[in-house]
Amino acid sequence: MYQILEGLNKTSGITGSMIVGKDGIVIAADLNTQIEEDTIGALAASITSNVQKSLERMESKPVQQVTIEADNGKMFFCDAGIGLLVVLTESEVNIGLVRLEIKNAIGKLNNQEAIY
């Protein structure tokens, strides 16, 4: 799991990544930031939970990805099956490349989960 996060972090513009349970508990993290892991985990769980509830009210499909853009960077929260894959990036990043690498990482996580 840590190798997958480490590989993801080698992508240009990605500053850190982690896997968080739907309850906000950090499962694994490889962050290059000064923000505490627990804070990001709680934020990711709270935001995705609220978005999911809103989508259910609109009778829409489940959340697959939530992206937050701020002046100092972007945060991607993605359903990875075993939890949420959280990816932090620089503000000027190739979003298409990041999304492709996220998709690949989720595939690897799901294959790894099947091994256990």
C-alpha positions, 0 to 999 in steps of 0.5 A: 500500500505504501509503495503505491502511495510512494509511486503516486507521489513521484508524479509531477505536481503531486505533493502527497497522498494517503488512504483514509477510512470512510470514518476519517481514520488514516490507513496509510499516508505519504505526505510531504506537507506540514498539515497533520494527517488526521486533519486531512483525513477528517476533512476528506471523510466529512466532505465526501460524506456530505457530498454523498448525502446531497447526491442521494437526495438528488437520486444520483450515483455515488461519489467517485471523486471530489476535487477542491481547488485553492490558491495554494493547491488542489485536493482530490478525494476519490473512492478507492474501495477500501477507503478514500484515496486523498491526493494533494497537489500543487496549484499548477498541475496537469489535472488530466495526468493526476486523474490518470495516475489516481485511476492507476493507483486505485486499480493497484490498490484493488488488485492488492486488496484481492491478494489479501 
